[in-house]
Amino acid sequence: QIDLLKNKKKEIERVANIEKGIKNEIEQIKKNIASANIEAQTYLDSINSDCESINRLFMSFAKTFYENKKSALSIKCNDGVNQTRFNVDARITSDGSDGIQEVITFCFDWVLMLQRTTNLGFIYHDSLLIANVEQRQKEIVFEIVKELCEKGYQYIININADQVETFSEKMKRFIDNNTVLVLTDDDVRSKLLGVEVDLGRNIEDAGN
């Protein structure tokens, strides 16, 4: 009986030591997080002028679309317990205008490009970017694209034929002159991959 109690005591002491070790590790992690937060905030403070420059660039794009709306791109330290070091928030005040989020995406992506955050050298957007955007803003999208591409940047967008018809004659010519590939469903060869791809049901389900 004494041996059993001694063994139980040893087990309790072992568990207690493990708990103590875990608590110490948690406290050390908290200190590391606090230190990392200070380091991140110090870094942000050191590049404050760069952040302001990035914000002005974003605002200049936004102002082209919405002259009377307020806009901003903020970068703040995220001090939460997560894997996000900085919160980057791009905003344009909205009164319910169609496509405002798409315009924000367009402006933000060009900020990234002009800040040389990527070596790709081009931006790609799906046709959904302009699907819900008001007509005036659609024209502005391609006015900006035209100007920046003349400076050596590349912009790729797939756009539906019916969307092209809504543009001004000047912009239609610009789009036509810069169309690289036309896809239709008239023939398999005129599709994107040039072959028939079935992404639907499994073959064994086809007869059911």
SULZILIN-V686927 format. One record per pair of residues at least 12 apart in sequence whose ideal C-beta (glycine too) atoms are under 10 Angstrom apart, sorted by the first residue. I is the first residue (numbers start at 1). J is the second residue. Records with the same first field share a line. If there is no record, write none. Layout:
I = J + J
This chain:
29 = 81
30 = 81
33 = 79 + 80 + 81
34 = 79
36 = 77 + 79 + 85
37 = 77 + 78 + 79 + 80 + 85
38 = 77 + 79
39 = 77 + 85
40 = 76 + 77 + 78 + 79 + 85 + 86
41 = 76 + 77 + 79
42 = 77
43 = 77 + 85 + 86
44 = 75 + 76 + 77 + 86
45 = 77
47 = 75
48 = 75
50 = 75 + 115
51 = 73 + 74 + 75 + 76
53 = 115
54 = 73 + 74 + 75 + 88 + 111 + 112 + 114 + 115
55 = 71 + 72 + 73 + 74 + 75 + 90 + 111
56 = 72 + 73
57 = 73 + 107 + 110 + 111 + 114 + 115
58 = 71 + 72 + 73 + 74 + 90 + 91 + 92 + 104 + 107 + 108 + 110 + 111 + 114
59 = 71 + 72 + 73 + 92 + 107 + 111
60 = 107 + 111
61 = 73 + 90 + 92 + 103 + 104 + 106 + 107 + 108 + 109 + 110 + 111 + 114 + 140 + 144
62 = 90 + 91 + 92 + 93 + 100 + 103 + 104 + 106 + 107 + 108
63 = 92 + 107
64 = 103 + 107 + 137 + 140 + 141 + 143 + 144
65 = 92 + 97 + 99 + 100 + 103 + 104 + 106 + 107 + 133 + 134 + 136 + 137 + 140 + 141 + 144
66 = 92 + 93 + 94 + 95 + 97 + 100 + 103 + 136 + 137 + 140
68 = 93
69 = 91 + 92 + 93 + 94 + 95 + 97 + 100 + 103
70 = 91 + 92 + 93
71 = 90 + 91 + 92 + 93 + 103 + 104 + 107
72 = 89 + 90 + 91 + 92 + 93
73 = 88 + 89 + 90 + 91 + 92 + 104 + 107 + 108 + 111
74 = 86 + 87 + 88 + 89 + 90 + 91
75 = 87 + 88 + 89 + 90
76 = 88 + 89
88 = 108
90 = 104 + 105 + 107 + 108 + 109 + 111
91 = 104
92 = 104 + 107
97 = 132 + 133 + 134 + 137
98 = 131 + 132 + 133 + 134 + 135 + 137
99 = 128 + 129 + 130 + 131 + 132 + 133 + 134 + 137 + 138 + 141
100 = 132 + 133 + 134 + 137
101 = 129 + 132 + 133
102 = 125 + 128 + 129 + 130 + 131 + 132 + 133 + 137 + 138 + 141
103 = 129 + 130 + 133 + 134 + 137 + 140 + 141
105 = 125 + 128 + 129
106 = 123 + 125 + 129 + 130 + 133 + 137 + 140 + 141 + 144 + 145 + 157
107 = 141 + 144
109 = 123 + 124 + 125 + 129 + 155
110 = 123 + 144 + 145 + 148 + 153 + 155
113 = 148 + 153 + 154 + 155
114 = 148 + 151 + 153
120 = 154
121 = 152 + 153 + 154
122 = 149 + 153 + 154 + 155 + 156
123 = 145 + 148 + 153 + 154 + 155 + 156 + 157
124 = 154 + 155 + 156 + 157 + 158
125 = 141 + 145 + 155 + 156 + 157 + 158 + 159
126 = 157 + 158 + 159
127 = 157 + 158 + 159 + 160 + 163
128 = 158
129 = 141 + 157 + 158 + 159
130 = 142 + 157 + 159 + 160 + 163 + 166 + 167
131 = 159 + 160 + 163
133 = 163
135 = 166 + 167 + 168
138 = 159 + 163 + 166 + 167 + 168 + 171
139 = 166 + 167 + 168 + 170 + 171
141 = 155 + 157 + 171
142 = 155 + 157 + 159 + 167 + 168 + 170 + 171 + 172 + 174 + 175 + 178
143 = 170 + 171 + 174
145 = 157 + 174 + 175 + 178
146 = 170 + 171 + 174 + 175 + 178
149 = 174 + 178
155 = 178
156 = 180 + 181
157 = 175
158 = 181 + 183 + 192
159 = 175 + 179
161 = 182 + 183 + 184
163 = 175
164 = 176 + 179
